[in-house]
Structure formats: C-alpha cells, structure tokens
Amino acid sequence: MPKRRGFSWKRTLGVTKLKRDIGRKTGLPWTKSGRKRKIKREIKRGCGIPFLIALIMLLLLIFMIIIL
C-alpha cells in the first residue's frame, strides 16, 4: 500500500517543484541541511570562498525577486 501524503498548498501551487528545479539548475541545495553539507564539502575541497560568494549572490538575487 503506498504512503499517502496530506494536502499541501505548496505542492499544489508548484512551489516545491520550483525550489527543486532551481536547486538542480544552480547546483545549490534549497534546504538548510543541504546547504550546510555543501558548504562543508566545498570548504574541505579548498574552493570555499568563491562558492560562498556565489551562494550569497544567488540568495540575494532570489530574495530581491521575491520582495519585488
């Protein structure tokens, strides 16, 4: 028997798919835990500074789009 999920406005309006698509296109995870994992992994590789700059710029851009 398949698991049934409850009703979700975010799924209905497509917010979940939009977040997933943005994450796949940019390569940046949308969830807080995913971002933390990726940041730790990038810092260990030694390319943390350019990655963090790109991440901050992307988050600012998304924030500006949402606000405006």
C-alpha positions in Angstrom: 0.0 0.0 0.0 1.6 3.4 -1.0 2.2 6.1 1.6 -0.3 8.9 1.3 0.7 12.5 2.0 -1.5 15.1 3.4 -2.7 18.1 1.4 -0.1 20.7 0.7 -0.7 24.2 -0.7 3.0 24.4 -1.7 2.8 21.2 -3.7 -0.5 22.3 -5.3 0.8 25.7 -6.3 4.1 24.3 -7.6 6.4 25.9 -5.0 8.1 22.6 -4.2 8.8 21.9 -7.9 10.2 25.4 -8.4 12.6 25.0 -5.5 13.7 21.6 -6.7 14.2 23.0 -10.3 16.2 26.0 -9.0 18.4 23.7 -6.9 19.1 21.4 -9.9 19.9 24.2 -12.3 22.2 26.1 -10.0 23.7 23.1 -8.2 22.8 24.8 -4.9 20.6 22.8 -2.5 17.5 24.6 -1.2 17.2 23.0 2.2 19.1 24.3 5.2 20.8 21.0 5.9 21.7 20.6 2.2 23.3 24.0 2.1 25.3 23.2 5.2 26.5 19.9 3.8 27.5 21.5 0.5 29.4 24.4 2.2 31.3 22.0 4.4 32.2 19.8 1.4 33.3 22.9 -0.6 35.4 24.3 2.2 37.2 20.9 2.6 38.0 20.9 -1.1 39.6 24.3 -0.8 37.3 26.3 -3.1 35.0 27.6 -0.3 35.5 31.3 -0.8 34.3 31.5 -4.5 31.4 29.2 -3.6 30.3 31.2 -0.6 30.4 34.4 -2.7 28.3 32.8 -5.4 25.9 31.4 -2.8 25.4 34.8 -1.2 24.9 36.5 -4.5 22.3 33.9 -5.6 20.4 34.1 -2.3 20.4 37.9 -2.6 19.0 37.7 -6.1 16.3 35.3 -5.1 15.4 37.5 -2.1 15.2 40.6 -4.4 12.9 38.7 -6.9 10.6 37.6 -4.1 10.4 41.0 -2.5 9.9 42.9 -5.7 
